[in-house]
Amino acid sequence: MINTQIKESIKNNSEELTELRRKLHSEPELSFEEFKTTEFICNYLDKLGISYRKTEPTGVIAEIYGKTDGKTVALRGDMDALSVQQLNNVPYASKIEGKMHACGHDAHTSMLLIAAKALSEVKDQLPGKVRLLFQPAEEIAQGAKAMVEQGAMEGVDNVFGIHIWSQMPTSKVSCTPGPSFAAADLFTVKFKGRGGHGAIPEACIDAALVASSFVMNVQTVVSRTIDPQSPAVLTIGKMIVGTRFNVIAENAEIEGTVRTFHPETRDHMEQSIKDYAENVAAIYGATAEVVYTRGTDAVDNEEESAKLVQQVASEAFGSDSVYDEKPTMGGEDFSAFLTKAPGSFALVGCGNSEKDTDWAHHHGNFNIDEDSLVTGAELYAQYAWAYLNK
């Protein structure tokens, strides 16, 4: 199951792995702006003699061909940063004001590059092909879809991805069958009433009151109409209403997000929000317009693939490395790849309070315990080896 040459290669390249991650961390680029990162990846692949093609506007699809024809396994690493100001003072801090790798994508890219290096050294032993997906724009949930549209999953039999995870202890690996990341949707509700003077409410329909009623009560859609064993989260994140202290608002606009694991729960949430908004508006004599936009699908780990990850982790790092992390309501556009082929998405722990690396993702103090990089790089490579040889 485990290739010792891969293990030794990644161990011997651990310093380079850290250097790659730190370089990428110091030069963050936002979604679909990863032009320098794309060039950096291409230059590195050139040195390894690995063939590739660029995707538009950014991103790279590379191929490692084995000694014989066989199945194709895809490995995905995302590479975009966030509009976050770096707060921690590390030597490799972001050089760009207001931009930061605050989610670990710099780690994913560097781990996949070193995994590619190790796999290229054993390509004459590979029965099949490894496809490397250096994906842009995960943070806006558009990059995976764009790569799929440009042929990233054509001929792929299985796909595997990793996310570094600060809520888990360093180098622990979690990959359980079933949903791991939620479907992430967004919605907008526009209420229209009738504005007027704040001293004459009887002549008006107060959109602020309508919107407030909706915000205060729409949570009953979750608490009273959804099976508690089929989780759903509804969050109102933005509310715009009114123009002046003594004017009754005519318009109100609300924006929110819905997170679910199961398709039937997702359908129910969408319809219920529309029904609720329209009925609340009708009570007050107002009108409601609802736009519900489906974002990423849930990341649903195929059972056989997830169990293979667990087996690989146990044999590569010891049985105590396998960790049972509960599913998150966060979204991940890796789900777009899973619509084209079975696969799984693993979490690799990078949290260590002694190294101050247990901050939440997307926080300005986010950082990783770099000891986890070797685990992630080897997990990428060993999974590909195990899948092609099983």
N, C-alpha and C positions, 0 to 999 in steps of 0.2 A: 504493500500500500504506500509506504513512504520511501522516497528516493533519497538516499544518503548524500548523493552528489549535489542535489538541490539544497539540502540542508547546509552542507559545508559551504557552498557558494554564497548563500545569503548571509551566513555567519561571517564569512571572510569579507563581505562587502557591507558590513553593518555601518562602518564609519562613512562610507560613501552615501549610504542610504540616509543617514542623518544630515549630511551636507546637502543632499538634494532637497530634502524637506525644508531645511532652513533657507535655502536660496528661494524656493518657491514661496515660502511664507513671507519673505521680505519684499516680494514683488507681486502682490495680489492683483488680480484682474477680475472685473465683474462679469456677470453672465453675458455671453456672446461678445465679450470684449477680450477674450483670452488669446490674443494674437501672439504675444511674446511667449506665453506658456506653450502654445501650439508649436511654435518654432523651436523652443527648447526641447520639447518631446521629440520632434522630428530629427533634430541634430543628434540626440542621444541614440535614437533608433538607427540612424545612419552608422554610428560608430559600432553598433552591434551587428550590423548587416541584416537588420530586420526590415522587410518590405512593408510599405504603408501607403495610405492615401489620406489626404485631408478631407474633412467635411466642411460644409459651408454653414455659417461664416467661420466657425472655429471647430476644433476637435480633430481627432486622429483615429483611424481604423488601421490596425496593423495585423500582420499574419506571421505566425511561426509554423512552418511546415515540417511535419514529422517525416520519418523514414518511409512510411507506407501510408496509403489512403486509409481513412477511417472516419470516425465521427469528428465533429467540430465543437469545441467548447469555447465559450466567450467569457472573458474576464473584464469587468467594468470598473473603472476608476474615474470619478468626477474631479473637476479641476477649477471650478469658479469660486470666487471669494464673495464677501458681503460688504454692504455699505455700513460698516461698523468701525468706529474709532478705536484703535488698539489702546488699551489702558495699562497693560503690564509692561514692565521695562525689561525686555529680554534683548540680548545682543543681536538677534536676528529679527527684530521687530519690523513691522511694515514700514517701508520707505514712502508710502503714499498716504497722504492725509485722508482720513475718512474711509479707507478701504482696509479690509483685514480678512485673513483666513481664520474666521471665527467658528468654523464648523468642522475643520479637519480635512478638507479636500486636498490641501497641500500634502498631507500624509498619504491619502489614497493614491495620488498621482505618483509620488516617489516610491511607494510600496510596489505599485504595478510596474514601474520601470525596472526596479531591481528584480522583481519576479520574472520579468521578460528576459533579463540578463541571464538568470539562472536557467530558465527554460530553453534559451537559445543554446546553452552549453550542453544540453542533453537532447537536442532535437533529433539526433540520429537514433535515439531510442524511443521516440514518440510514435505511437501508432495512431496518427490522425493529425489534427490541426488545432492550434490555439489562436483564437482571435482576441486582440487587445482593443478595448473600447475606451479611449481617453475622451470622456464626455464633457461637453460644456453645459452651462446653464441649468444645472440641477436646481439652483436656488429659486428660479422662476418657473420650475416645472415644465420647461420647454425643450431641454437639451436631448433627453432620451428619445422623445417623439421625433425630433429633427433627425437624429441619427438613424432611427428605424426607417424613416421616410427615404433616407439616403442609402439604404441597403445594409445597415449594420447587422441585421439578424438573418439575412439571406443564407440559407444552408446551415444555420446554427442548430445543434441538437440540444444544447444545454447552456445556461448562462448563470454566472456566479458574480456576486458583488460583495463588497465589504464596506461597512461604515465604522470608523473609529468612534468609541463611545465613552464619554467622560463619566457617565453614571455607573460604570462597571470597573472593577479593579483591573489594574494593568495586566494585559496579555491573557485575560480570560476570554473565552470564545462562546458566543451564544448564537444558536441557529435552530429554532424549533419549528416543526411542521405547522402550517397554518398561517393565519394573518400575523404579521409582525409590525407593519406600518399601516396606518389607516388611509382610506380614501379621503382626500382633502378637497372640499368644494367651497365656493364662495357665493354669497348672494347679496343683492341690493334690494331694498324696499324703499319706494318713494310714496309718501303719503301727501295727498293734496286736500287741504281744507278750504277755509275762506278767511282771509286776513282782515284785520281791522284794528280799531283803537283799543288799547288795553283797558280802557274804562268802559267799553261797551261790549262785553263778551257775548251778550245775547244775540248780537248781530253777526257773530263770527262762528267759524268751526275751527277750533284750535288744533293745528297740526302737531304742536308740541305735546299736547295731551294725548293725542292719538298715538304718536310714536312712543311716548313714555309708557302707555298702557301695553303696547306691543312688547317693548323691551322687558317690562316687569313680569309679563305673564307667558311669553312664548316658551319659556323653559318647561312649561307643563307638557309641551309636545314630547319632550324627552322623559320627564318624570312620570307621566300618566298614560302615554300611548305606545311606549317602546318596551319590549321585553327587557327587563334588567340584565338578562344574560346575553343580550345583543347590544353591546355598548354604543352610545352615541354622545357626541359633545356638540353643543351649539353655543357659539360665542359671538356676542355683539361687540365689535371692536371700534366702531366709528359711528357717530351720530352728529348730523349737521341740521340745525333747526334755528329759525328766527333770524331777525335782522337788527332789532333794536329793543331796548328794555320796555318800551311802552307800546309795542306793536304786537298784536296776536299773530302768531306765525301762520302763514298760509301753506308753507311747504316744509317737509321734513324728509331727510334722507338717512337711511341706516345701512351700514355694511357689516357683514358678519361672515363667519365660517362654520361649516359643518364637517365633523369627522366621524366616519363609520367604518366598520370592518366588513359588513355583509351587504350584498346588493339589495336585498329586500328592505333592509333598514334604511339604506340610502334613498331608495325610491319613496319610502314612506315619509322621510324627513323633507324631501323636496316638495311633495304634494301638501304636506301639513303646513309648512311655512307659508305657502301660497294661500291655502284656505284660511289660515289664522289671520294673515295680514288683511285679506279682503273682508273677513267678518268683523274684525276689530274696527276697521275703517267704517264699515256699514253702520255699526252701533252709533257712531258719532256723526254720521252723515257725510263722511269724507270718502275719498277713493284711494285705492292702493294699486301700485304697479310693482310687480316682483320679477326680478331677473335672477335666475338661479343658474350658475355656471359650474359644470362639473370639472374638477381639476384632475389630480392624479388618482388612479385607481389604487385599491389596497395592494400592498405587497404581500402576496400569499405564497409562502414557501411550499413547494412541492415536497411531499413527504420523503420520497426516496433521495432527493437531492439534499434535503436538510439533514437526513440521517448520515449521508456520506460526509457532509461537513463535520458532523460530530465525531464520526469515526476517524477522519483525517486529523482533527484536532487532538483527539485522545492519543493517537499513535505518534503524532509529531511532538506534542508538548506535554503529554501525560494526561491521565484520566481526570485529574483534578482541575484541568484547564477548562473543561466543558462547564458552562455556566447557564443557568436558566433565567434569562432576563425576560421580564414580562413585556408583552406587546406595548407599543407606544401609539398615541393618537397623532403623532407627527406624521407628515406626509413625505413621500420619497418617489421620485419619478422613475426609479428602477422598475416600477410596475409596468412601464411601457415595454420593456424587454420581455417580461414574463407573459405578455399577451401573445408573443411570437414563439416562445419555446419554454419548456419547463426549466426550473432552476431554483435558486435560493439566494438569500441575502443575509449575511452574517454580521454580527457586531463583535468588534474586538475592543476590549476594555483598555482605556488609557488614563483612568482616574487614579490619582495618588495624592492624598492630602499632604504628605510630607514634601512633595514637589510642587504643591499648589496647582495641580492639574485636574481638580474635580469641579471646576466651574461649569456652569451650564453652557451648552452649545449656543452660539450667537451672542455671547456676552463678550465685552471688550477685554476681559481678563482670561478668556478661554486659552488653554494651552494643552499640550498632550505630554504624557510621560513617554519620552522617545524610546524607551525600552520596548514599547508596544510595536514599533515599526517593524522589527525583525519578525515578530509573530505574524503581523499582517502580510508582509511580503511572502513569508513561507507558506502561509495559508492559501494565498492566491495560487502559488506555483504548485504546491502539493495537491490542491484540489484538482487542478487541470490534469496533473499526472495521474491521479487516482481515477478520475472520470474516464480518461482515454484508455486506461489499462484495465478497467473493471470488466 
